[in-house]
Amino acid sequence: DEIAFVITRLELECGVTGESNLLTFHYSPADIVGALSDLAPLVMEFQAWETGRFVQRALAECEYFGNVGLNRWAIGAINIAMWGAWGKT
């Protein structure tokens, strides 16, 4: 019954930020935020320009729980934020 946006903001050590906006449709925004929180420690291991490596690693990490749905959305949101930060650098 509700449409919400989840904004993913990634900040580099130098202060540059990248963002993505995810339209949640009828899915639970809290579940997407949970998937993003689960991936947050992983993305800290990568530079902003390592988008492809991050996606490959995240897909491998999420394999047990599935690489579709919420996990794919969370990976995509982080990937776009990484591209945004990379573009600004």
N, CA, C and O atoms as CSV, one atom per row, in Angstrom:
chain,resi,resn,atom,element,x,y,z
A,1,ASP,N,N,0.804,-1.204,0.000
A,1,ASP,CA,C,0.000,0.000,0.000
A,1,ASP,C,C,0.846,1.266,0.000
A,1,ASP,O,O,0.327,2.372,-0.148
A,2,GLU,N,N,2.143,1.094,0.167
A,2,GLU,CA,C,3.014,2.249,0.290
A,2,GLU,C,C,4.188,2.126,-0.673
A,2,GLU,O,O,4.733,1.041,-0.878
A,3,ILE,N,N,4.563,3.250,-1.254
A,3,ILE,CA,C,5.757,3.304,-2.082
A,3,ILE,C,C,6.793,4.113,-1.316
A,3,ILE,O,O,6.515,5.219,-0.854
A,4,ALA,N,N,7.971,3.560,-1.189
A,4,ALA,CA,C,9.035,4.227,-0.436
A,4,ALA,C,C,10.327,4.187,-1.241
A,4,ALA,O,O,10.490,3.372,-2.149
A,5,PHE,N,N,11.229,5.072,-0.892
A,5,PHE,CA,C,12.563,5.082,-1.470
A,5,PHE,C,C,13.566,4.776,-0.374
A,5,PHE,O,O,13.441,5.254,0.753
A,6,VAL,N,N,14.547,3.986,-0.713
A,6,VAL,CA,C,15.683,3.752,0.172
A,6,VAL,C,C,16.875,4.431,-0.494
A,6,VAL,O,O,17.221,4.124,-1.635
A,7,ILE,N,N,17.488,5.341,0.219
A,7,ILE,CA,C,18.654,6.064,-0.305
A,7,ILE,C,C,19.898,5.420,0.290
A,7,ILE,O,O,20.041,5.312,1.508
A,8,THR,N,N,20.790,4.997,-0.591
A,8,THR,CA,C,22.063,4.423,-0.166
A,8,THR,C,C,23.135,5.469,-0.405
A,8,THR,O,O,23.332,5.925,-1.531
A,9,ARG,N,N,23.823,5.844,0.654
A,9,ARG,CA,C,24.878,6.857,0.548
A,9,ARG,C,C,26.187,6.215,0.967
A,9,ARG,O,O,26.292,5.645,2.053
A,10,LEU,N,N,27.177,6.310,0.104
A,10,LEU,CA,C,28.499,5.750,0.350
A,10,LEU,C,C,29.474,6.915,0.448
A,10,LEU,O,O,29.526,7.756,-0.449
A,11,GLU,N,N,30.233,6.972,1.513
A,11,GLU,CA,C,31.199,8.051,1.686
A,11,GLU,C,C,32.611,7.489,1.695
A,11,GLU,O,O,32.930,6.589,2.472
A,12,LEU,N,N,33.453,8.030,0.820
A,12,LEU,CA,C,34.851,7.621,0.751
A,12,LEU,C,C,35.640,8.294,1.871
A,12,LEU,O,O,35.182,9.273,2.461
A,13,GLU,N,N,36.813,7.769,2.155
A,13,GLU,CA,C,37.658,8.346,3.194
A,13,GLU,C,C,37.984,9.807,2.923
A,13,GLU,O,O,38.188,10.577,3.862
A,14,CYS,N,N,38.037,10.204,1.649
A,14,CYS,CA,C,38.352,11.585,1.284
A,14,CYS,C,C,37.137,12.502,1.397
A,14,CYS,O,O,37.253,13.705,1.159
A,15,GLY,N,N,35.977,11.959,1.756
A,15,GLY,CA,C,34.777,12.768,1.925
A,15,GLY,C,C,33.837,12.788,0.739
A,15,GLY,O,O,32.712,13.273,0.853
A,16,VAL,N,N,34.276,12.269,-0.402
A,16,VAL,CA,C,33.426,12.200,-1.593
A,16,VAL,C,C,32.312,11.190,-1.338
A,16,VAL,O,O,32.548,10.132,-0.754
A,17,THR,N,N,31.104,11.519,-1.776
A,17,THR,CA,C,29.980,10.610,-1.582
A,17,THR,C,C,29.374,10.188,-2.912
A,17,THR,O,O,29.464,10.899,-3.913
A,18,GLY,N,N,28.764,9.033,-2.897
A,18,GLY,CA,C,27.970,8.535,-4.001
A,18,GLY,C,C,26.636,8.080,-3.445
A,18,GLY,O,O,26.565,7.605,-2.312
A,19,GLU,N,N,25.581,8.218,-4.228
A,19,GLU,CA,C,24.253,7.851,-3.751
A,19,GLU,C,C,23.501,7.051,-4.802
A,19,GLU,O,O,23.780,7.116,-6.000
A,20,SER,N,N,22.546,6.301,-4.305
A,20,SER,CA,C,21.585,5.647,-5.189
A,20,SER,C,C,20.225,5.706,-4.515
A,20,SER,O,O,20.128,5.790,-3.291
A,21,ASN,N,N,19.189,5.663,-5.317
A,21,ASN,CA,C,17.812,5.675,-4.826
A,21,ASN,C,C,17.132,4.404,-5.305
A,21,ASN,O,O,17.192,4.061,-6.486
A,22,LEU,N,N,16.494,3.719,-4.389
A,22,LEU,CA,C,15.847,2.459,-4.715
A,22,LEU,C,C,14.362,2.569,-4.390
A,22,LEU,O,O,13.990,2.770,-3.233
A,23,LEU,N,N,13.525,2.441,-5.390
A,23,LEU,CA,C,12.083,2.437,-5.213
A,23,LEU,C,C,11.677,1.065,-4.715
A,23,LEU,O,O,11.988,0.060,-5.355
A,24,THR,N,N,10.983,1.001,-3.579
A,24,THR,CA,C,10.709,-0.288,-2.962
A,24,THR,C,C,9.367,-0.890,-3.354
A,24,THR,O,O,9.096,-2.036,-2.996
A,25,PHE,N,N,8.527,-0.173,-4.066
A,25,PHE,CA,C,7.198,-0.672,-4.432
A,25,PHE,C,C,6.494,-1.207,-3.191
A,25,PHE,O,O,6.421,-0.501,-2.185
A,26,HIS,N,N,5.987,-2.407,-3.228
A,26,HIS,CA,C,5.266,-2.949,-2.079
A,26,HIS,C,C,6.138,-3.812,-1.178
A,26,HIS,O,O,5.638,-4.430,-0.238
A,27,TYR,N,N,7.439,-3.860,-1.457
A,27,TYR,CA,C,8.345,-4.621,-0.609
A,27,TYR,C,C,8.659,-3.839,0.651
A,27,TYR,O,O,8.515,-2.617,0.686
A,28,SER,N,N,9.076,-4.526,1.658
A,28,SER,CA,C,9.373,-3.899,2.938
A,28,SER,C,C,10.689,-3.132,2.880
A,28,SER,O,O,11.739,-3.733,2.654
A,29,PRO,N,N,10.652,-1.828,3.079
A,29,PRO,CA,C,11.903,-1.069,3.114
A,29,PRO,C,C,12.844,-1.574,4.209
A,29,PRO,O,O,14.062,-1.538,4.032
A,30,ALA,N,N,12.309,-2.038,5.323
A,30,ALA,CA,C,13.154,-2.536,6.415
A,30,ALA,C,C,13.965,-3.751,5.976
A,30,ALA,O,O,15.109,-3.913,6.399
A,31,ASP,N,N,13.391,-4.601,5.139
A,31,ASP,CA,C,14.124,-5.771,4.649
A,31,ASP,C,C,15.269,-5.357,3.735
A,31,ASP,O,O,16.351,-5.941,3.793
A,32,ILE,N,N,15.041,-4.361,2.899
A,32,ILE,CA,C,16.094,-3.879,2.008
A,32,ILE,C,C,17.204,-3.233,2.832
A,32,ILE,O,O,18.387,-3.450,2.568
A,33,VAL,N,N,16.821,-2.443,3.826
A,33,VAL,CA,C,17.820,-1.835,4.707
A,33,VAL,C,C,18.625,-2.927,5.410
A,33,VAL,O,O,19.833,-2.779,5.597
A,34,GLY,N,N,17.973,-4.015,5.799
A,34,GLY,CA,C,18.685,-5.131,6.422
A,34,GLY,C,C,19.694,-5.761,5.481
A,34,GLY,O,O,20.816,-6.066,5.885
A,35,ALA,N,N,19.303,-5.958,4.226
A,35,ALA,CA,C,20.232,-6.522,3.237
A,35,ALA,C,C,21.402,-5.575,3.006
A,35,ALA,O,O,22.542,-6.022,2.875
A,36,LEU,N,N,21.132,-4.270,2.954
A,36,LEU,CA,C,22.208,-3.286,2.801
A,36,LEU,C,C,23.146,-3.323,4.008
A,36,LEU,O,O,24.365,-3.246,3.855
A,37,SER,N,N,22.582,-3.439,5.191
A,37,SER,CA,C,23.403,-3.506,6.407
A,37,SER,C,C,24.300,-4.738,6.405
A,37,SER,O,O,25.447,-4.682,6.847
A,38,ASP,N,N,23.770,-5.847,5.906
A,38,ASP,CA,C,24.570,-7.070,5.832
A,38,ASP,C,C,25.747,-6.907,4.876
A,38,ASP,O,O,26.809,-7.490,5.098
A,39,LEU,N,N,25.570,-6.123,3.818
A,39,LEU,CA,C,26.629,-5.935,2.819
A,39,LEU,C,C,27.588,-4.791,3.165
A,39,LEU,O,O,28.649,-4.674,2.552
A,40,ALA,N,N,27.232,-3.953,4.132
A,40,ALA,CA,C,28.057,-2.788,4.459
A,40,ALA,C,C,29.498,-3.149,4.813
A,40,ALA,O,O,30.411,-2.496,4.308
A,41,PRO,N,N,29.751,-4.158,5.656
A,41,PRO,CA,C,31.152,-4.480,5.953
A,41,PRO,C,C,31.924,-4.955,4.714
A,41,PRO,O,O,33.125,-4.711,4.594
A,42,LEU,N,N,31.240,-5.621,3.813
A,42,LEU,CA,C,31.895,-6.130,2.608
A,42,LEU,C,C,32.337,-4.998,1.697
A,42,LEU,O,O,33.458,-5.015,1.188
A,43,VAL,N,N,31.474,-4.018,1.487
A,43,VAL,CA,C,31.814,-2.934,0.560
A,43,VAL,C,C,32.993,-2.112,1.071
A,43,VAL,O,O,33.685,-1.468,0.283
A,44,MET,N,N,33.228,-2.128,2.381
A,44,MET,CA,C,34.347,-1.381,2.962
A,44,MET,C,C,35.697,-1.942,2.496
A,44,MET,O,O,36.720,-1.268,2.621
A,45,GLU,N,N,35.706,-3.159,1.965
A,45,GLU,CA,C,36.946,-3.786,1.502
A,45,GLU,C,C,37.350,-3.342,0.091
A,45,GLU,O,O,38.417,-3.723,-0.389
A,46,PHE,N,N,36.514,-2.546,-0.574
A,46,PHE,CA,C,36.742,-2.199,-1.974
A,46,PHE,C,C,36.902,-0.699,-2.160
A,46,PHE,O,O,36.359,0.107,-1.404
A,47,GLN,N,N,37.671,-0.349,-3.197
A,47,GLN,CA,C,37.756,1.041,-3.635
A,47,GLN,C,C,36.520,1.338,-4.488
A,47,GLN,O,O,35.894,0.421,-5.020
A,48,ALA,N,N,36.175,2.610,-4.616
A,48,ALA,CA,C,34.969,2.987,-5.375
A,48,ALA,C,C,35.025,2.483,-6.817
A,48,ALA,O,O,33.996,2.132,-7.392
A,49,TRP,N,N,36.209,2.448,-7.392
A,49,TRP,CA,C,36.335,2.034,-8.793
A,49,TRP,C,C,36.291,0.514,-8.974
A,49,TRP,O,O,36.310,0.035,-10.108
A,50,GLU,N,N,36.234,-0.240,-7.899
A,50,GLU,CA,C,36.206,-1.700,-7.982
A,50,GLU,C,C,34.768,-2.238,-7.992
A,50,GLU,O,O,34.447,-3.194,-7.286
A,51,THR,N,N,33.932,-1.624,-8.786
A,51,THR,CA,C,32.514,-1.988,-8.815
A,51,THR,C,C,32.299,-3.428,-9.255
A,51,THR,O,O,31.515,-4.151,-8.642
A,52,GLY,N,N,32.970,-3.842,-10.285
A,52,GLY,CA,C,32.815,-5.210,-10.786
A,52,GLY,C,C,33.270,-6.245,-9.775
A,52,GLY,O,O,32.601,-7.258,-9.570
A,53,ARG,N,N,34.404,-5.993,-9.144
A,53,ARG,CA,C,34.901,-6.920,-8.121
A,53,ARG,C,C,33.951,-7.001,-6.938
A,53,ARG,O,O,33.717,-8.078,-6.389
A,54,PHE,N,N,33.400,-5.841,-6.544
A,54,PHE,CA,C,32.439,-5.846,-5.443
A,54,PHE,C,C,31.223,-6.693,-5.788
A,54,PHE,O,O,30.799,-7.523,-4.984
A,55,VAL,N,N,30.665,-6.495,-6.962
A,55,VAL,CA,C,29.463,-7.245,-7.350
A,55,VAL,C,C,29.754,-8.745,-7.355
A,55,VAL,O,O,28.960,-9.529,-6.836
A,56,GLN,N,N,30.875,-9.149,-7.932
A,56,GLN,CA,C,31.216,-10.574,-7.968
A,56,GLN,C,C,31.337,-11.148,-6.557
A,56,GLN,O,O,30.819,-12.228,-6.273
A,57,ARG,N,N,32.012,-10.432,-5.691
A,57,ARG,CA,C,32.202,-10.907,-4.320
A,57,ARG,C,C,30.883,-10.929,-3.559
A,57,ARG,O,O,30.608,-11.876,-2.821
A,58,ALA,N,N,30.072,-9.901,-3.732
A,58,ALA,CA,C,28.782,-9.840,-3.042
A,58,ALA,C,C,27.878,-10.976,-3.497
A,58,ALA,O,O,27.187,-11.582,-2.678
A,59,LEU,N,N,27.875,-11.269,-4.789
A,59,LEU,CA,C,27.065,-12.382,-5.285
A,59,LEU,C,C,27.529,-13.699,-4.675
A,59,LEU,O,O,26.711,-14.555,-4.338
A,60,ALA,N,N,28.828,-13.858,-4.534
A,60,ALA,CA,C,29.359,-15.076,-3.918
A,60,ALA,C,C,28.967,-15.149,-2.439
A,60,ALA,O,O,28.617,-16.218,-1.938
A,61,GLU,N,N,29.026,-14.016,-1.748
A,61,GLU,CA,C,28.677,-13.985,-0.329
A,61,GLU,C,C,27.185,-14.254,-0.106
A,61,GLU,O,O,26.805,-14.861,0.895
A,62,CYS,N,N,26.353,-13.807,-1.027
A,62,CYS,CA,C,24.894,-13.943,-0.882
A,62,CYS,C,C,24.360,-15.250,-1.457
A,62,CYS,O,O,23.160,-15.513,-1.377
A,63,GLU,N,N,25.222,-16.061,-2.029
A,63,GLU,CA,C,24.780,-17.264,-2.731
A,63,GLU,C,C,23.907,-18.168,-1.855
A,63,GLU,O,O,22.920,-18.726,-2.336
A,64,TYR,N,N,24.256,-18.314,-0.603
A,64,TYR,CA,C,23.508,-19.204,0.283
A,64,TYR,C,C,22.060,-18.748,0.455
A,64,TYR,O,O,21.147,-19.570,0.532
A,65,PHE,N,N,21.860,-17.422,0.515
A,65,PHE,CA,C,20.517,-16.876,0.720
A,65,PHE,C,C,19.822,-16.517,-0.587
A,65,PHE,O,O,18.631,-16.206,-0.588
A,66,GLY,N,N,20.543,-16.555,-1.684
A,66,GLY,CA,C,19.956,-16.268,-2.982
A,66,GLY,C,C,20.449,-14.963,-3.562
A,66,GLY,O,O,20.638,-13.979,-2.846
A,67,ASN,N,N,20.654,-14.964,-4.861
A,67,ASN,CA,C,21.166,-13.785,-5.559
A,67,ASN,C,C,20.087,-13.045,-6.329
A,67,ASN,O,O,20.384,-12.303,-7.265
A,68,VAL,N,N,18.865,-13.240,-5.948
A,68,VAL,CA,C,17.763,-12.510,-6.578
A,68,VAL,C,C,17.004,-11.766,-5.486
A,68,VAL,O,O,17.264,-11.958,-4.298
A,69,GLY,N,N,16.090,-10.940,-5.882
A,69,GLY,CA,C,15.264,-10.235,-4.910
A,69,GLY,C,C,16.031,-9.214,-4.100
A,69,GLY,O,O,16.792,-8.415,-4.644
A,70,LEU,N,N,15.825,-9.246,-2.798
A,70,LEU,CA,C,16.383,-8.226,-1.911
A,70,LEU,C,C,17.903,-8.130,-1.994
A,70,LEU,O,O,18.454,-7.029,-2.015
A,71,ASN,N,N,18.579,-9.261,-2.042
A,71,ASN,CA,C,20.045,-9.223,-2.125
A,71,ASN,C,C,20.500,-8.554,-3.412
A,71,ASN,O,O,21.432,-7.750,-3.392
A,72,ARG,N,N,19.864,-8.869,-4.516
A,72,ARG,CA,C,20.234,-8.259,-5.799
A,72,ARG,C,C,19.965,-6.763,-5.776
A,72,ARG,O,O,20.755,-5.977,-6.298
A,73,TRP,N,N,18.858,-6.375,-5.174
A,73,TRP,CA,C,18.534,-4.951,-5.073
A,73,TRP,C,C,19.575,-4.225,-4.221
A,73,TRP,O,O,20.019,-3.132,-4.575
A,74,ALA,N,N,19.960,-4.828,-3.106
A,74,ALA,CA,C,20.947,-4.208,-2.230
A,74,ALA,C,C,22.303,-4.093,-2.928
A,74,ALA,O,O,22.968,-3.061,-2.835
A,75,ILE,N,N,22.706,-5.144,-3.620
A,75,ILE,CA,C,23.970,-5.110,-4.367
A,75,ILE,C,C,23.915,-4.009,-5.424
A,75,ILE,O,O,24.873,-3.253,-5.590
A,76,GLY,N,N,22.804,-3.921,-6.127
A,76,GLY,CA,C,22.646,-2.889,-7.153
A,76,GLY,C,C,22.694,-1.485,-6.579
A,76,GLY,O,O,23.306,-0.594,-7.167
A,77,ALA,N,N,22.057,-1.282,-5.443
A,77,ALA,CA,C,22.060,0.037,-4.807
A,77,ALA,C,C,23.473,0.451,-4.418
A,77,ALA,O,O,23.870,1.597,-4.628
A,78,ILE,N,N,24.227,-0.479,-3.854
A,78,ILE,CA,C,25.611,-0.181,-3.482
A,78,ILE,C,C,26.454,0.048,-4.731
A,78,ILE,O,O,27.279,0.962,-4.756
A,79,ASN,N,N,26.263,-0.756,-5.753
A,79,ASN,CA,C,27.007,-0.617,-7.004
A,79,ASN,C,C,26.805,0.773,-7.604
A,79,ASN,O,O,27.769,1.410,-8.028
A,80,ILE,N,N,25.579,1.238,-7.641
A,80,ILE,CA,C,25.303,2.564,-8.205
A,80,ILE,C,C,25.947,3.650,-7.351
A,80,ILE,O,O,26.500,4.609,-7.889
A,81,ALA,N,N,25.883,3.513,-6.023
A,81,ALA,CA,C,26.530,4.490,-5.147
A,81,ALA,C,C,28.045,4.493,-5.362
A,81,ALA,O,O,28.676,5.550,-5.329
A,82,MET,N,N,28.625,3.317,-5.580
A,82,MET,CA,C,30.066,3.238,-5.867
A,82,MET,C,C,30.390,3.973,-7.160
A,82,MET,O,O,31.365,4.722,-7.219
A,83,TRP,N,N,29.579,3.766,-8.200
A,83,TRP,CA,C,29.786,4.456,-9.469
A,83,TRP,C,C,29.689,5.965,-9.280
A,83,TRP,O,O,30.472,6.715,-9.863
A,84,GLY,N,N,28.730,6.414,-8.466
A,84,GLY,CA,C,28.582,7.840,-8.219
A,84,GLY,C,C,29.794,8.434,-7.549
A,84,GLY,O,O,30.259,9.507,-7.932
A,85,ALA,N,N,30.312,7.744,-6.548
A,85,ALA,CA,C,31.518,8.214,-5.862
A,85,ALA,C,C,32.718,8.182,-6.785
A,85,ALA,O,O,33.529,9.109,-6.799
A,86,TRP,N,N,32.828,7.109,-7.556
A,86,TRP,CA,C,33.947,6.984,-8.497
A,86,TRP,C,C,33.911,8.116,-9.509
A,86,TRP,O,O,34.942,8.717,-9.809
A,87,GLY,N,N,32.745,8.406,-10.029
A,87,GLY,CA,C,32.610,9.483,-11.008
A,87,GLY,C,C,33.027,10.842,-10.459
A,87,GLY,O,O,33.574,11.671,-11.187
A,88,LYS,N,N,32.772,11.065,-9.193
A,88,LYS,CA,C,33.131,12.344,-8.586
A,88,LYS,C,C,34.612,12.457,-8.310
A,88,LYS,O,O,35.131,13.562,-8.155
A,89,THR,N,N,35.313,11.313,-8.245
A,89,THR,CA,C,36.748,11.390,-7.987
A,89,THR,C,C,37.492,11.547,-9.294
A,89,THR,O,O,38.720,11.632,-9.299
